[in-house]
Amino acid sequence: MKEITAKEVQQTMEQGGKLNLIDVREVDEVEAGHIPGIIHIPLGLLEFRLPELNKRESYIMVCRSGGRSARATQLLESNGFNVTNMIGGMLAWEGKVQ
């Protein structure tokens, strides 16, 4: 499983890099604060929403601490997606939050 740190994601965004971030936390968690520009797909709905995603794109999975996003990363990898887990999740995030 590919991994990226929250700091690496933040630096890429600050340098103008385009990232596809999928936040797999629940609605109330996302409403409490999320990285600007995320795609919100709760983990329990991810397998049903796979058709919305593009296999030619790469995705970075985000959750609270990195556990749910690791499961989401495995699910997407097993379905042929290019995906990376953001280790540490939102607990490690020091960038802007909406």
N, C-alpha and C positions, 0 to 999 in steps of 0.2 A: 504494500500500500504506500503510495506516495504521500508525503507529508510536507507541510509548509508551516512556518511559525506565524503567529499573529503579527509580529513585527515585520516580517517579510511582506505580508499582505499589505500592511499599512504603508510601508515604504513604496511599494509598487503603485498603490493608489495615489500617494502624494506626488509621485513622479509622472502622473497622468496615464499610467497603465490601465488598460481595460480588463477587468476581471469579471467573471460570472460567478457571483457568490450565491449559494443556496443555503438559507438558514432553515434548519429542520426543527427548530424549537416550536413549542406550542404558541398559539395566538397571543395569550396574555404575556408570555415571555418576550415576544417580539415587540409588542406594544409598549413594554416597559423600557425598551431601548435596543436599537439594532444598528448595524453598519449601514450607512446610506447606500442606496442602489441595490440592495439585496433582492433576490427572488425568495419569497417565503413559501415553502412547501413543508408542512409538518411531517415528521418522519413516518407517521402512520398512514399518510396519503401518498408518499413518494412513489411506491410501485404503481399506483393507479394513474399517476401524472407523468410517467415516463414518456408518453407520446408527445408531451409538450416540450421536451428537451431535444437538442440537436446533437447527434453523435459527432459532428464535425467541430463542435465547440469543446472547450475544456471548462471544467467546473471546479470550484473550491467549496467544500462543504463546511458549514459552521453550525455549532450548537453552543450550549452553555460551557461545557468543559472539555469536549472532544470525544466523548463516548458515543453519543447518538450520531454525531457526524461520521465517526469511524464506521458504524453500522451502515449508514447511508452510502459512504464511499464504497464499501464492499458490495452493496446492492447494485450501485451504478456500474462498478467495474465488471461485475458478473453479467451485466447486460450490454457490455461493449462500449461504455463511455470512458472518456479521458477525464479522470477525476482525482482530486487531491484533498486530503483531510487537513483542516486548519487545527493543529494541535493546541491544546489549552483553551480553545473556544473563546467565548466572550469574556471569560474570567481573565484571559491573558491580553485582551484587546485594550489598547491605550489610545486608539485613534478616535475620530469623530463618531458620535452616536446620535441617531435621530430618535 
